[in-house]
C-alpha cells in the first residue's frame, strides 16, 4: 500500500489531541498522510405541529460549520510538517456515521480516534462515539484510550 491515508478525528478537546503525535508518527513510518476530520453534529428538528414532516436541519448550521472550519485549520497546524496533513469538516446528524462516511469516501486505510473514557451513567446516556465508529468502520480503527 503506497501513501496510506490515516483519518484522524478531532472534537477540539484535549482528549482528542492525545492521538495527534502517535498518528503522525505512524503516518511517517508508513510513508502516509493525515486527514484531520471534525464532524459538526447537526441536530435535526421536527417542525412544530407537524410530527410526520421530515426532520429539518436548523438554519444556523452554516455558522457551526464555519466555526469548525476555522478551528480545524488551527488544529491542523498542531500536527506539524512531518507528514502531509489535510483537514476536513463534515456535517452529519451522527458523528460515527460521519467519520466512517468520510473514511470510505476518501479511501482511508486507518481511522485514528481518542476515547474520552466516560464510564457508568455518562457513557450510557451519551453513548460511545468510538464504539460506534469501530462498529461501522470498513477499515481498522486505532483507539487511543483515556489516561
N, C-alpha and C positions, 0 to 999 in steps of 0.2 A: 504494500500500500504506500503510495507516494503522497506526500503533503497532506497527512491526515488532519482533519478539522476536529478540534475539541470545542464543543459548545459549553461554555462556562456561564452558569446562571448567576444573577445578582438581584437582590431586592434592596440594595444600597445599605444593608446593615453590616455591622462589624462581623457578624457570624458568617455572612456570605463572602466577605473579603478574605476570610481564613483560607479559602480554596484557591485564591489567586496565585500565590507563589508556587504551590505544588502543581497546579495545572500548567503554568508557564514552563516549569522545569520539565514536565512530561512532554509538552509540545516540543521543547527544544531537543530532548532526547530522541523523539520520533521524527524530527525534521518537519514538524507540523506547524499549525497556526491556531489561533484562538478566535472564536466568535463569542464575544461577551453579550449575553442576552438578558434583557429585563422584560417581563410580561406585565404590562399595565392591565390590571384586572378591572374589567368593565362590568360593573354590577348592572344587570338588566332590571327594568321596572315594568310592571304591568300597568297599563293606562287605567286611571281611576274610573270606576263604573263600567269597565269592560273586561271582566275577568277572563273571557275567552279570546280576547285580542292577543296577537303575538307580542311577546316581550319586546321592549324598546330599549335602546342604549340612550342613557341620559345625554342631553345636549352639550354638557360641559366636558365630554370625553376628550375633545381635541386639546383642551388645556392640560389635562392629565398626561396625554401623550407628549405634548411639547415639553412639559416639565421633566418627564422621564428621559427624553432625548438629550436635554441639557445635562441632566445628572449622569447619564451613562457615558457621555463624552468625557466627563471628569473622571469617572471610574476607569475608563479605558486607559487613561494616562498613567494610572497606578500600576498597570501591568508592565510598564517599561518597554524596551525596544529589543529584547532578547529574541522574540518571535513576532511574526506579523499578527496584528490584532485588528479586528473589525468589531463594530458594535451594532446592535440591532434592538429596537423596541418593538415588541409585538403586542397588539391589543387583543385580548381574549377574555371571555367570560370565566374561563377556568385556567389557572396558571399551569398546571401539569399538562393539560392538553395543548396549551400554547407553546410550551417548551418542546414537547415531543413533535409537534407540527413543524416548528422551525428546524429541528434536528433532521426531520425527514426531508423537508423541502431543500435544505442546504447541503444535504449529504454528509452530515456529521458522522464521524467514526466513533466518537465517545460523547457522553454528556457528563459534565462535572458539576456537582451540586454539594453545597454545605448544608448540613442539617442544623436546625435551631435547638434540638434536644429537648423539646417540650415533652412532658410526661403527664400521666394522670388525666384529670378533667380537662386541662388546657388542650391536650392532644386530642381528646375525644371531641371536644367542642370545635376546635379549629381544624382538626384533621391533620394529615401529614402530606405536605406537597411532595416531599422527597419520595415517600412511599408510592404516591400516585404516579410520579414520573417513572419510577422503576417498573411499575405495573404496565404502563402504556408505552414505554420506550421500545424501539426496534433495534437499538444498539446498546452496548454495555454502558452502565451508569456507574461513575466513580463517586462514591459518597464520602464526604469528609465529616466525621461525627463531631458533635459539640464537645468541648473540653469539660 
